Amino acid sequence: MKTKVLLSVFLLAGIALAANPQDEALVRNAYAKLAYASQTKIVATEAQSNSDLTIAELSKKLQDNELRFEITAMSSGSISDIESRPVSEFVTRPDQQKVLSIANETHSVTEFGKLLAVSRTATPHWTTMDGESGGDWDIPVKEARRQIVYPGNAEKYSRYVTATITVGFQGRSRTYHTLWLFSDSDVMCVDLVTGNGVTDFVKESVFPSVLTDTHLRYHPAVEQWLTSTQRFDASCKAGKLDVCCDSAMHCGVLEEDLRTKPAPNALTPKERQ
């Protein structure tokens, strides 16, 4: 009995050691930043189109169109540990349910012909997945990796993260599985519900310059949203021009960065008259 207990302890320790917290954090932050980019789009669009926008109106718009991600299970390690298992264990196969189409965009603020700022944003909407749900989803991960990666590059992906995700938007939600592949220089995901474009947010900054560095900063509703979502995490570094996301997948501008006044090229309300 003691031998079995010790063996179990060693096995569990081995699993813990094989996990890669850094890769898991990158995945978690990518979904969190995608959700934040969607919020930035709403705030900027509403503030630009309605100079009398109230805080209550903006809050209602954000609540009705909030893109939410919750990760309920996550594992990571060497891809050699799972490459013989069927890919269907780790990826939700295409079906007849709705999926999210997410347009990765840039939002700009221009005044009197002068470009003031540009920010990465996102616009989601529910749609029906294109294509058929057929295909062999029970092939091993090793074979699937060779099919989805450029010829000759499959072996460079040596680590994985798998996650169970619940996404919610406009009163509808889905829970699904996704598989991420990592190399020392690249990231790839197989996410058939929210689209593989989420990988853009692994490295892309979603700092809301269109709100912090333009005249929109003077809008009371914008200022309150920026303040209410600001972060105070000591692990985040100021001056990186990106948002900080916590373990609960909430993102915002770091307090120190938010204290910085709008850039000199932003026009004040008096200058806009």
Stockholm file with secondary structure:
# STOCKHOLM 1.0

chainA/1-273         MKTKVLLSVFLLAGIALAANPQDEALVRNAYAKLAYASQTKIVATEAQSNSDLTIAELSKKLQDNELRFEITAMSSGSISDIESRPVSEFVTRPDQQKVLSIANETHSVTEFGKLLAVSRTATPHWTTMDGESGGDWDIPVKEARRQIVYPGNAEKYSRYVTATITVGFQGRSRTYHTLWLFSDSDVMCVDLVTGNGVTDFVKESVFPSVLTDTHLRYHPAVEQWLTSTQRFDASCKAGKLDVCCDSAMHCGVLEEDLRTKPAPNALTPKERQ
#=GR chainA/1-273 SS CHHHHHHHHHHHHHHHHHCCHHHHHHHHHHHHHHHHHHHHHHHHHHHHHCTTCCHHHHHHHHHHTCCEEEEEEEEEEEGGGTTTSBGGGTSCCCCSSEEEEEEEEEEEEEETTEEEEEEEEEEEEEEECCSCSCSCTTSBHHHHHHHHSCTTCGGGCCEEEEEEEEEEETTEEEEEEEEEEECSSCEEEECTTTCGGGGHHHHCCCCCHHHHSSGGGGSHHHHHHHHHTCBCCTTSCTTSSSCEECTTSCEECBHHHHTSCCCTTSCCHHHHC
#=GC SS_cons         CHHHHHHHHHHHHHHHHHCCHHHHHHHHHHHHHHHHHHHHHHHHHHHHHCTTCCHHHHHHHHHHTCCEEEEEEEEEEEGGGTTTSBGGGTSCCCCSSEEEEEEEEEEEEEETTEEEEEEEEEEEEEEECCSCSCSCTTSBHHHHHHHHSCTTCGGGCCEEEEEEEEEEETTEEEEEEEEEEECSSCEEEECTTTCGGGGHHHHCCCCCHHHHSSGGGGSHHHHHHHHHTCBCCTTSCTTSSSCEECTTSCEECBHHHHTSCCCTTSCCHHHHC
//
